[in-house]
Amino acid sequence: MQQAIIYSPAKTAMQSGTAKIGQWVLEFKQLQAKHNDPLMGWIGGSETTTQIKLTFDTLEQAKEYAQKQEIPFIIRKPKKPRALKTKAYADNYAFNKRETWTH
């Protein structure tokens, strides 16, 4: 039986807002390595479950679904983002600046 991973995806590099943050995803682990098709050069495999990606609003919904379908799963907890250090633009030109000048 294939094992699933339940996780909350991080923001993408192109995302500045908080849309779709807090959703939970259920994906299946890949068991076999993918192989190259010698004729077309495409990468393929025989596992179709790796193409499935289910999204849920809460962790509990994702866990309930996996338990109902009798899918063994692992929960990957989200990492908390580091707090940003707030400073003013004028601090770049301060006389008592402690960092080295970079530009």
C-alpha positions as CSV (number, residue, x, y, z in Angstrom):
1,M,0.0,0.0,0.0
2,Q,1.3,3.4,-0.9
3,Q,1.9,6.0,1.8
4,A,0.6,9.5,1.6
5,I,2.2,12.8,2.9
6,I,-0.1,15.5,4.4
7,Y,1.5,18.9,4.5
8,S,0.7,22.6,4.3
9,P,2.5,24.2,1.3
10,A,4.6,27.3,1.8
11,K,4.2,30.5,-0.2
12,T,5.8,30.5,-3.6
13,A,8.5,33.0,-4.6
14,M,5.9,34.9,-6.7
15,Q,3.4,35.2,-3.9
16,S,3.3,38.2,-1.6
17,G,-0.2,37.7,-0.1
18,T,-1.7,35.1,2.1
19,A,-4.1,33.4,-0.4
20,K,-4.1,29.6,-0.2
21,I,-2.0,29.7,2.9
22,G,-3.3,27.3,5.6
23,Q,-4.6,24.7,3.1
24,W,-3.5,21.1,3.5
25,V,-2.4,18.8,0.7
26,L,-2.4,15.0,0.5
27,E,0.1,13.6,-2.0
28,F,1.4,10.0,-2.4
29,K,5.0,9.1,-2.1
30,Q,6.9,7.9,-5.1
31,L,7.9,4.2,-4.8
32,Q,9.6,3.5,-8.1
33,A,12.1,5.6,-10.0
34,K,11.0,7.4,-13.2
35,H,12.6,6.3,-16.4
36,N,13.4,8.0,-19.8
37,D,11.5,7.1,-22.9
38,P,14.2,6.5,-25.5
39,L,12.0,7.4,-28.5
40,M,10.4,10.7,-27.3
41,G,12.8,11.6,-24.5
42,W,10.0,12.1,-22.1
43,I,10.2,11.1,-18.4
44,G,7.6,8.6,-17.3
45,G,6.7,6.0,-14.8
46,S,4.2,3.3,-14.1
47,E,2.8,4.9,-10.9
48,T,-0.3,6.9,-11.5
49,T,-0.9,7.8,-7.8
50,T,1.9,10.3,-7.8
51,Q,-0.2,12.5,-10.1
52,I,-2.9,12.8,-7.4
53,K,-2.8,16.0,-5.3
54,L,-5.9,16.5,-3.0
55,T,-6.3,19.8,-1.1
56,F,-8.3,20.3,2.1
57,D,-9.2,23.3,4.2
58,T,-8.0,21.8,7.5
59,L,-5.6,19.1,8.7
60,E,-8.5,17.2,10.3
61,Q,-10.3,16.9,7.0
62,A,-7.2,15.5,5.3
63,K,-6.6,13.0,8.2
64,E,-10.3,11.9,8.1
65,Y,-10.1,11.3,4.4
66,A,-6.9,9.3,4.6
67,Q,-8.4,7.2,7.5
68,K,-11.7,6.6,5.7
69,Q,-9.8,5.4,2.6
70,E,-7.4,3.4,4.8
71,I,-4.3,5.2,3.4
72,P,-1.3,5.2,5.7
73,F,0.0,8.8,6.0
74,I,2.7,11.0,7.5
75,I,2.0,14.5,8.6
76,R,4.7,17.1,7.8
77,K,4.2,20.1,10.1
78,P,4.6,23.6,8.5
79,K,7.6,25.7,9.5
80,K,6.9,29.1,11.0
81,P,8.4,32.0,9.0
82,R,11.1,34.1,10.5
83,A,10.0,37.5,11.7
84,L,11.2,40.3,9.6
85,K,13.4,42.9,11.1
86,T,11.7,46.3,10.5
87,K,13.9,49.3,9.8
88,A,13.5,52.5,8.0
89,Y,15.0,53.3,4.5
90,A,16.9,56.2,6.1
91,D,18.8,53.6,8.2
92,N,20.8,52.8,5.1
93,Y,22.4,56.2,5.2
94,A,22.8,56.6,9.0
95,F,26.1,58.0,10.3
96,N,26.2,55.4,13.1
97,K,25.6,52.4,10.8
98,R,27.3,49.3,12.2
99,E,27.3,47.2,9.0
100,T,29.7,47.7,6.1
101,W,28.7,49.9,3.2
102,T,27.7,47.7,0.3
103,H,27.0,50.1,-2.6
